[in-house]
């Protein structure tokens, strides 16, 4: 699954892990996904991350943009850990300090 990304330092968080696992088509795929995800660096969301996500969401809303809180948490984790977020989700575009790929 991640063979093409061997040279990158990959990480995930609980929200992303849950989203990926819920999309498994069958038990075999679930097990394969779970095994692949377990090899990634796991970023924990603590109280500070939730405060940061609330602040990010608040600041964006003041500018007329609204994003799901789950996306604000993911973005906050990526920013705080200096990670590049791999996504196609347009919610993440234009978030200050967030690197996208």
Residue frames as qw, qx, qy, qz and C-alpha x, y, z in Angstrom:
[[0.000, 0.884, 0.467, 0.000, 0.00, 0.00, 0.00],
 [0.168, -0.957, 0.082, 0.220, 2.69, 2.52, 0.99],
 [0.821, -0.007, 0.284, 0.496, 5.51, 1.21, -1.22],
 [0.418, 0.692, 0.197, 0.554, 5.57, 4.39, -3.29],
 [0.231, -0.908, 0.043, -0.347, 6.07, 6.45, -0.17],
 [0.884, -0.191, -0.251, 0.344, 9.09, 4.60, 1.25],
 [0.497, 0.245, -0.169, 0.815, 11.26, 7.72, 1.32],
 [0.256, -0.621, -0.057, -0.739, 8.75, 9.79, 3.29],
 [0.064, -0.016, -0.782, 0.619, 8.23, 9.98, 7.04],
 [0.403, -0.390, -0.555, -0.614, 4.55, 9.08, 7.22],
 [0.058, 0.053, 0.720, -0.690, 2.24, 9.67, 10.13],
 [0.339, -0.465, -0.651, -0.495, -1.43, 9.36, 10.90],
 [0.226, -0.179, 0.505, -0.813, -3.87, 10.20, 13.66],
 [0.290, 0.196, 0.875, -0.334, -6.91, 8.53, 15.16],
 [0.518, 0.562, 0.218, -0.607, -9.45, 10.32, 12.97],
 [0.437, 0.555, -0.559, -0.435, -7.67, 9.42, 9.74],
 [0.013, -0.188, 0.981, -0.036, -7.06, 5.85, 10.89],
 [0.406, 0.323, 0.725, -0.453, -10.75, 5.42, 11.70],
 [0.534, 0.608, -0.040, -0.586, -11.82, 6.92, 8.37],
 [0.315, 0.467, -0.768, -0.306, -9.53, 4.60, 6.42],
 [0.097, -0.052, 0.980, -0.169, -10.52, 1.47, 8.35],
 [0.495, 0.383, 0.527, -0.575, -14.25, 2.13, 8.07],
 [0.546, 0.579, -0.257, -0.548, -13.89, 2.05, 4.27],
 [0.172, -0.288, 0.930, 0.152, -12.57, -1.52, 4.13],
 [0.622, 0.112, -0.437, -0.640, -14.53, -3.69, 1.73],
 [0.899, -0.174, -0.377, -0.137, -14.04, -6.93, 3.64],
 [0.756, -0.639, 0.115, 0.078, -12.18, -8.46, 6.59],
 [0.824, 0.074, 0.147, 0.543, -9.05, -9.18, 4.56],
 [0.302, 0.676, 0.076, 0.668, -8.81, -5.58, 3.40],
 [0.462, -0.845, -0.001, -0.267, -9.49, -4.36, 6.94],
 [0.852, -0.422, 0.123, 0.284, -6.62, -6.48, 8.28],
 [0.678, 0.312, 0.155, 0.647, -4.27, -5.30, 5.52],
 [0.028, 0.816, 0.070, 0.573, -5.15, -1.66, 6.11],
 [0.648, -0.755, 0.028, -0.100, -4.77, -2.08, 9.86],
 [0.865, -0.178, 0.126, 0.452, -1.35, -3.69, 9.44],
 [0.493, 0.505, 0.132, 0.696, -0.15, -0.94, 7.09],
 [0.199, -0.854, -0.065, -0.477, -1.41, 1.81, 9.36],
 [0.780, -0.616, -0.018, 0.114, 0.28, 0.29, 12.39],
 [0.770, 0.048, 0.077, 0.632, 3.64, 0.96, 10.73],
 [0.185, 0.731, 0.116, 0.646, 3.07, 4.72, 10.65],
 [0.192, 0.037, -0.478, 0.857, 4.00, 7.29, 13.27],
 [0.238, -0.682, -0.679, -0.130, 0.88, 7.94, 15.35],
 [0.072, 0.309, -0.157, 0.935, 0.13, 11.56, 16.27],
 [0.223, -0.501, -0.774, 0.317, -1.91, 11.88, 19.47],
 [0.111, -0.638, -0.225, -0.728, -4.52, 14.60, 19.83],
 [0.368, -0.300, -0.639, 0.605, -4.24, 16.03, 23.35],
 [0.046, -0.808, -0.469, 0.352, -6.03, 18.95, 25.01],
 [0.161, -0.587, 0.233, 0.758, -3.69, 21.45, 23.36],
 [0.128, 0.066, 0.766, 0.626, -4.54, 20.06, 19.91],
 [0.003, 0.660, 0.747, 0.076, -8.28, 20.43, 20.56],
 [0.118, -0.798, -0.174, 0.565, -7.76, 24.03, 21.70],
 [0.175, -0.379, 0.502, 0.757, -5.70, 24.66, 18.57],
 [0.102, 0.311, 0.835, 0.442, -8.34, 23.08, 16.35],
 [0.033, -0.789, -0.576, 0.211, -11.04, 25.18, 17.99],
 [0.149, -0.703, 0.097, 0.689, -8.93, 28.31, 17.42],
 [0.177, -0.115, 0.699, 0.684, -8.26, 27.36, 13.79],
 [0.061, 0.533, 0.811, 0.233, -11.95, 26.72, 13.13],
 [0.104, -0.821, -0.373, 0.420, -12.91, 29.96, 14.88],
 [0.171, -0.560, 0.299, 0.753, -10.38, 32.02, 12.89],
 [0.131, 0.100, 0.785, 0.597, -11.50, 30.47, 9.59],
 [0.012, 0.676, 0.737, 0.003, -15.17, 31.05, 10.44],
 [0.111, -0.761, -0.140, 0.624, -14.42, 34.74, 11.15],
 [0.054, -0.404, 0.527, 0.746, -13.10, 34.91, 7.56],
 [0.678, 0.314, -0.072, -0.660, -16.26, 33.31, 6.17],
 [0.546, 0.278, -0.775, -0.154, -14.89, 29.75, 5.88],
 [0.747, -0.338, 0.385, -0.424, -16.27, 26.80, 7.72],
 [0.492, 0.325, -0.803, -0.083, -14.59, 23.40, 7.91],
 [0.843, -0.367, -0.359, -0.160, -15.57, 20.26, 9.81],
 [0.485, -0.777, 0.370, -0.160, -14.03, 20.05, 13.27],
 [0.928, -0.101, 0.299, 0.196, -12.42, 16.72, 12.33],
 [0.660, 0.595, 0.053, 0.455, -10.56, 18.47, 9.51],
 [0.100, -0.899, 0.227, -0.360, -9.46, 21.24, 11.90],
 [0.773, -0.528, 0.353, -0.005, -8.03, 18.59, 14.24],
 [0.884, 0.211, 0.239, 0.343, -6.18, 16.87, 11.39],
 [0.397, 0.795, -0.034, 0.457, -4.80, 20.20, 10.13],
 [0.378, -0.852, 0.271, -0.241, -3.71, 21.23, 13.63],
 [0.877, -0.308, 0.336, 0.155, -1.85, 17.96, 14.15],
 [0.772, 0.441, 0.170, 0.425, -0.12, 18.27, 10.78],
 [0.142, 0.891, -0.114, 0.416, 0.94, 21.86, 11.42],
 [0.548, -0.761, 0.304, -0.167, 2.21, 21.18, 14.94],
 [0.841, -0.245, 0.437, 0.203, 4.24, 18.18, 13.85],
 [0.012, 0.657, -0.492, -0.571, 5.59, 19.78, 10.67],
 [0.509, 0.143, 0.831, 0.174, 3.88, 17.19, 8.48],
 [0.254, 0.174, -0.461, -0.832, 2.71, 17.60, 4.89],
 [0.596, 0.234, 0.603, -0.475, -0.92, 16.58, 4.53],
 [0.010, 0.042, -0.828, -0.559, -1.70, 14.29, 1.59],
 [0.327, 0.476, 0.683, -0.447, -5.30, 14.97, 0.67],
 [0.108, 0.321, 0.612, 0.714, -7.75, 15.76, -2.09],
 [0.173, -0.736, -0.629, 0.178, -10.20, 17.35, 0.35],
 [0.222, 0.649, 0.155, 0.711, -10.76, 21.01, -0.56],
 [0.503, -0.833, -0.220, -0.063, -11.48, 21.91, 3.09],
 [0.742, -0.435, 0.035, 0.509, -7.74, 21.95, 3.73],
 [0.499, 0.473, 0.201, 0.698, -6.83, 24.46, 1.02],
 [0.016, 0.726, 0.026, 0.687, -5.78, 27.86, 2.29],
 [0.705, -0.684, -0.180, 0.054, -5.26, 26.90, 5.92],
 [0.092, 0.892, -0.386, 0.219, -2.40, 29.08, 7.17],
 [0.299, -0.622, 0.708, -0.148, 0.74, 27.10, 7.93],
 [0.838, 0.047, 0.527, -0.135, -0.56, 23.81, 6.48],
 [0.061, 0.472, -0.723, -0.500, 1.60, 22.15, 3.83],
 [0.823, 0.279, 0.328, -0.370, -0.36, 20.14, 1.27],
 [0.120, -0.328, 0.822, 0.450, 0.63, 17.55, -1.28]]
